């Protein structure tokens, strides 16, 4: 059980609200991870694309024998890039209290709470906007014995 003194409820929160419940879990469940962006992503993807094409060429698979091989290499290079960067990112995670100490920002939890609240609201609105089409889409989910009901 999380002690309420560990993660104070942001102002404006209401008990039972999923955003507030998540805020109470931040101490334990919120981590910050490294993320490679920009040119680093391109560099890693290019490396894997060249690697894949080189490896395939050694088996006789080239652009001459397989005209779409570059699209195959690009797709798989993206997967390998994401695998590497995800593994590196997960190897060093920072807890919220570490980030607060490093940055001196005592409002991080409140900022995260605000963003959670906004994004939960947007997700719920998006789902509601799809409601008119849902009955037809849910037909595939019906029980086979509910046919006449």
C-alpha positions, 0 to 999 in steps of 0.5 A: 500500500502506498503511503499518501505522504509518498505521492501527494495528490495533485490539487483538483484531484478527486478520489476514485478518478483514474488519474488520481489513482495513477498519481498515487502509484507514481512513486512506484510505477513511473520511470523515465527512460533514455530515448535516442531520437533524430540523427541517431535513429537514422544512423542506427537504421542505416547501419542495419539496412546495410548490414541486412543487405550485406548478409543477404548478398552473401547468400545470393539475394541481391537487388538484381535477384530480388527487386523489392529487397530494399523495402524488406531491408528497410522494414527489418532495419526499423525493427532491429533499430527499435529492438536495440534502442528499447533494450538500451533504454530499459537498461537505465530507468530513473524513478520520479524522485531521482528526476525531481532531485536531478532537476530540482523540479518539484512540480513533475508529478503535478505536470504528469498528472495534468497530462494524464488527465488530458490524455485520458479525456482525449482517449475517452472522447475518441472512443465516444466518437466511434460509438455510432459505428460500434454496434456493426463492428461488434457483430463479430464479437457476438455469441454464436447462440445470440443470433435470434436475440 
